Amino acid sequence: MNTTNSPALRGTLCAALGGVCWGFSGTCGQYLFSRFGVSSLRLLAAGLIMVLLAFPKHRGAMAAIWRSPREAALLVCYGVLGLLMCQYAYMTAISYSNAATATVLQTLNLVLIMLLTCLRGHRPPRPVELTALVLALAGTFLLATGGDIRHMALSPQGLLWGLAAAVAVVSYVMLPRGLMARWGRAPITAMGMLIGGIAVNLAARSWTMDVHLPLRGWLAAACIVVLGTIVAFSLIMQGIQDVGPVKASMLAATEPLSATVFSALWLGTAFSWTDLIGFACIISTIFLLAKTD
């Protein structure tokens, strides 16, 4: 039996590699913030590239959605409240902490989605869900305080923006479900990225910024756009198609793990034992909640 062409194997590798790409792009973002004090035009550049890639096949859907005011308004909300806020909160969390901590805090979105699911279903959390909730709270406590309630090991801004990134991911996941079912995943994601990118650059007046980056800075920015957005998204979508969303999300746990490794080895970020235990508590929620679907 030839297993190299197995969809399950392909999906497993794609989902895991997609998580690694996300983790590496977060570390590139930390590098840009710490060395040059700037972020990249990640969302706008990725949106332009993905619109160009999606247009030949989905031009009909990409034009038709704007003829419906309700659908167009929902698409704009997805681009601004979902994609834009997700990227902005995540990158801001990195600027106040580091890529690994921001990525792990963002992972708390799984717990928030679980709680929303319980509320919508008018049911209490199951035992495994309660366990995940306790572990998530314990991990967040360890990251924020270092195990000592008398002081904060993580800056209040880092904690706030990390939690905001988790909330933003919930919006990113929940808002476009109907749109993607009606119009397709590729055109909605591409246009949402472009809308979010235009909005953030208008708000930041990026054309007035005087940014001078060396070659390594531009390479880091290119990695964020290409590897962290286009390649990672394509790999994760292939993983979801081949092995399903539950297993794909579990395999994408390589994101916080890789962000931690890259931050430590490349940027020399130091982590205490309480940080690592906190990471383990939060990451374990991925595997627990995967068993509930």
C-alpha positions in Angstrom: 0.0 0.0 0.0 1.4 3.4 -1.0 0.9 5.7 2.0 2.7 8.7 0.5 -0.5 9.6 -1.4 -2.8 9.1 1.6 -5.0 12.1 2.2 -4.8 11.4 6.0 -1.0 11.6 5.9 -1.0 14.7 3.7 -3.6 16.4 6.0 -1.6 15.5 9.1 1.6 17.0 7.6 -0.1 20.1 6.2 -1.8 20.9 9.5 1.3 20.4 11.6 3.5 22.4 9.1 0.9 25.2 8.9 1.1 25.6 12.7 4.9 25.7 12.5 4.6 28.5 9.9 2.3 30.5 12.1 4.6 30.1 15.0 7.6 31.2 13.0 5.8 34.2 11.7 5.0 35.3 15.2 8.7 35.1 16.1 9.4 37.2 13.0 6.9 39.8 14.3 8.7 39.8 17.6 12.0 40.3 15.8 10.7 43.3 13.9 9.2 44.9 17.0 12.3 44.3 19.2 14.9 45.3 16.7 13.3 47.9 14.5 10.1 49.0 16.4 7.8 48.4 13.4 5.3 45.8 12.3 4.8 44.7 8.7 2.0 45.4 6.3 1.0 41.8 6.8 -2.7 41.9 6.3 -2.8 44.3 3.3 0.0 42.5 1.4 -1.5 39.1 2.1 -4.9 40.3 1.2 -3.7 41.7 -2.2 -1.9 38.5 -3.0 -4.8 36.3 -2.0 -7.4 38.4 -3.9 -5.2 38.1 -7.0 -5.0 34.3 -6.6 -8.7 33.9 -5.9 -10.1 36.2 -8.6 -9.7 34.0 -11.7 -11.7 31.2 -10.1 -14.1 33.2 -7.9 -14.7 36.4 -9.8 -18.4 35.9 -9.9 -18.8 35.4 -6.2 -16.4 38.3 -5.4 -18.5 40.7 -7.5 -22.0 39.3 -6.5 -21.5 39.7 -2.7 -21.3 43.5 -3.1 -24.8 43.6 -4.6 -26.3 42.5 -1.3 -25.9 45.3 1.4 -26.4 42.8 4.2 -23.7 40.4 2.9 -21.3 43.2 2.1 -21.8 44.7 5.6 -21.1 41.3 7.2 -18.0 40.9 5.0 -16.7 44.3 6.2 -17.4 43.3 9.8 -15.4 40.1 9.3 -12.5 42.0 7.8 -12.4 44.6 10.5 -13.7 42.9 13.7 -12.3 39.5 12.8 -9.2 39.5 10.7 -7.9 43.0 11.5 -8.5 42.8 15.2 -7.0 39.3 15.3 -3.8 40.4 13.7 -3.6 43.8 15.5 -4.2 42.3 19.0 -1.8 39.4 18.3 1.0 41.7 17.1 0.5 44.2 19.9 0.6 41.4 22.4 3.9 40.3 20.9 5.2 43.9 21.3 4.4 43.8 25.0 5.6 40.3 25.7 7.0 37.8 23.2 5.8 35.6 20.4 5.5 32.4 22.5 3.4 34.0 25.3 1.2 35.9 22.8 0.6 32.7 20.8 -0.2 30.7 23.9 -2.7 33.3 25.2 -4.3 33.5 21.8 -4.9 29.7 22.1 -7.4 30.5 24.8 -9.9 31.2 22.0 -10.7 27.5 22.1 -12.0 27.7 25.7 -14.0 30.8 24.8 -15.6 29.0 21.8 -16.4 26.1 24.1 -18.1 28.4 26.6 -20.1 30.1 23.8 -21.1 26.7 22.5 -22.4 25.7 26.0 -24.4 28.9 26.3 -25.9 28.5 22.9 -26.8 24.9 23.6 -28.2 25.8 27.1 -26.1 23.2 28.7 -23.4 23.1 31.4 -19.8 22.2 30.4 -19.0 18.5 30.3 -16.4 17.2 32.8 -13.6 17.3 30.1 -14.6 20.9 29.2 -14.5 21.9 32.9 -11.0 20.3 33.1 -9.9 22.3 30.0 -11.3 25.5 31.6 -9.5 24.9 34.9 -6.2 24.2 33.0 -6.7 27.4 30.9 -7.2 29.5 34.0 -4.3 27.9 35.8 -2.0 28.4 32.8 -3.0 32.1 32.4 -2.4 32.6 36.1 1.1 31.2 35.9 2.0 33.3 32.9 0.6 36.5 34.4 2.1 36.1 37.9 4.9 33.5 37.6 3.1 31.6 40.4 3.3 34.5 42.9 0.0 36.3 43.3 1.8 39.3 44.9 3.3 40.5 41.6 2.8 40.4 37.8 5.4 38.5 35.8 3.7 39.5 32.6 3.0 43.2 31.9 -0.7 44.1 32.1 -0.6 45.3 28.5 0.8 41.9 27.4 -1.9 40.0 29.3 -4.7 42.3 28.1 -3.7 42.2 24.4 -3.1 38.4 24.5 -6.6 37.9 25.9 -7.9 40.4 23.3 -6.2 38.3 20.6 -8.1 35.2 21.9 -11.4 37.1 21.8 -10.6 38.4 18.3 -10.0 34.8 17.1 -13.5 33.9 18.3 -14.9 36.7 16.0 -12.6 35.6 13.2 -14.0 32.0 13.5 -17.7 32.8 14.1 -18.4 35.8 11.9 -17.7 34.3 8.4 -19.4 30.9 8.8 -22.5 31.9 6.9 -20.6 33.9 4.3 -18.2 31.0 3.6 -21.1 28.5 3.3 -22.8 30.7 0.7 -19.8 32.2 -1.2 -16.8 29.9 -0.5 -13.9 30.1 1.8 -11.2 31.4 -0.6 -13.0 34.6 -1.8 -14.3 35.6 1.6 -11.0 35.2 3.3 -9.1 37.0 0.5 -11.5 40.0 0.5 -11.7 40.0 4.3 -7.9 40.3 4.5 -7.8 43.1 1.9 -10.6 45.0 3.8 -8.8 44.6 7.1 -5.5 45.6 5.6 -6.9 48.7 4.0 -8.7 49.7 7.3 -5.6 49.3 9.5 -3.4 51.2 7.1 -5.9 54.1 6.8 -6.2 54.2 10.6 -2.4 54.1 11.1 -1.7 56.6 8.1 1.0 54.2 7.1 2.0 56.3 4.1 3.3 58.9 6.5 5.7 56.5 8.2 9.4 56.7 7.4 10.5 53.1 7.8 14.0 52.0 6.8 14.7 48.3 7.2 17.9 46.4 6.4 17.6 43.3 4.2 17.1 41.0 7.2 14.2 43.2 8.3 12.5 42.9 4.9 13.1 39.1 4.9 11.3 38.9 8.3 8.4 41.0 6.9 8.2 38.7 3.8 8.2 35.6 6.0 5.2 37.1 8.0 3.3 37.8 4.8 4.1 34.7 2.8 4.8 31.9 5.4 2.7 33.2 8.2 -0.4 34.1 6.2 -0.6 32.7 2.7 1.3 29.4 3.1 0.1 28.7 6.6 -3.5 29.4 5.7 -3.3 27.2 2.6 -1.7 24.3 4.6 -4.3 24.5 7.4 -7.2 24.6 4.9 -5.7 21.5 3.2 -5.4 19.8 6.6 -9.0 20.6 7.5 -10.1 19.2 4.1 -8.1 15.9 4.6 -8.5 15.1 8.3 -11.3 17.4 9.5 -11.3 20.5 11.7 -11.0 18.7 15.0 -7.8 16.8 14.2 -6.4 19.7 12.2 -6.8 22.1 15.1 -5.1 19.6 17.4 -2.2 19.1 15.0 -1.9 22.9 14.7 -0.8 22.9 18.3 2.7 23.0 16.7 2.1 26.8 16.5 2.6 27.7 20.2 5.3 25.0 20.5 7.2 26.3 17.5 6.8 29.9 18.6 8.4 29.0 22.0 11.3 27.1 20.4 12.0 29.8 17.7 11.8 32.6 20.4 14.3 30.8 22.6 16.8 29.7 19.9 16.7 32.6 17.6 15.9 35.6 19.8 17.3 34.3 23.0 14.0 34.7 24.9 14.3 33.3 28.4 11.4 31.3 29.9 11.0 30.3 33.5 9.7 26.9 34.7 6.4 28.6 35.6 6.2 29.9 32.0 6.7 26.5 30.6 4.2 24.9 33.0 1.7 27.6 32.0 2.3 27.0 28.3 1.7 23.2 28.9 -1.6 23.9 30.8 -3.0 26.0 28.0 -1.8 23.9 25.1 -3.3 20.8 26.8 -6.7 22.4 26.4 -6.4 21.9 22.6 -6.2 18.1 23.0 -8.9 18.0 25.7 -11.4 20.1 23.7 -10.6 18.1 20.5 -12.1 15.1 22.2 -15.4 16.8 22.8 -16.4 17.3 19.1 
